[in-house]
Amino acid sequence: MAQPCPAARTGLDVRVLEPAEAGREVAGEIAALVRASSRAGRSCVLGFATGRTPLGVYSELARIQREERLAFDHVTAVNLDELLGLAPLDPRSFRAWMRARLFDALGIPPERALIPPCDLDQCDAESWCSSFEQRLARLGGIDLQLLGLGRNGHIGFNEPGSGRQTRTRRVELAAGTRADATAEWGGTEGVPTHAITLGVATILEARALRCLAFGERKRAIVRRVLEGPVGPDVPGTFLREHPDAKLYLDPAAF
Ligand code: F6R
């Protein structure tokens, strides 16, 4: 049961729920959007994130697809980011991660999943990013973007210092972001140094933003997102400028 949140002095709608309940609520909203667009004969563009936080949303979406036969055949998936410097079929790429955790279960084929290739060099990355922005505009923009929150306040890989006007681009990962990923990469040296991320402006253009942050380790940055000055030092604060943004926290992160 959602608790009304006394900290909702910001433009963000804050909801404090256990992670499983938050996962069900967000997945239910996504499913409703998919059904409504299907009934209206419209396509639907959903923005996804990798990481630990959205796993509950993904398992619930897979359950809804399986048990309620929800069709995703008019859905285009967009991913927030992808690591660079990997071989095309590297199983640690976000593309492979999304396929294994969500896209195969929902029946979303590779041609309807807009994720940057993980083997682009700097020059190809720049041209991929500008054609991606054009393609997104032709699709009519993102209907709902799911987000996690980095411990340094990043959204996507818009690390501290990323401004309100940034668009999809190649970025260098912050040291803390790489340190947080060492377990999967067998030490800091193995962690990719660069990535492609949707920009802050690109994210804020989505019609709805649903950000999730769970656990004690997110509590300090959540305070800054809710109460600190809005600006590039903590890119997550830009969520407060969006007309339809919800932040799902569990009691430990709140
Ligand atoms: C992942 C992404 C990141 C994560 C964030 C939180 O695609 O864009 O911003 O959402 O780092 O990661 P977790 O959920 O693992 O705590």
Boltz pocket constraint, residues with backbone or C-beta under 6 A from the ligand:
constraints:
  - pocket:
      binder: B
      contacts: [[A, 48], [A, 49], [A, 50], [A, 51], [A, 52], [A, 53], [A, 54], [A, 80], [A, 81], [A, 147], [A, 148], [A, 149], [A, 150], [A, 151], [A, 154], [A, 155], [A, 156], [A, 157], [A, 212]]
      max_distance: 6.0
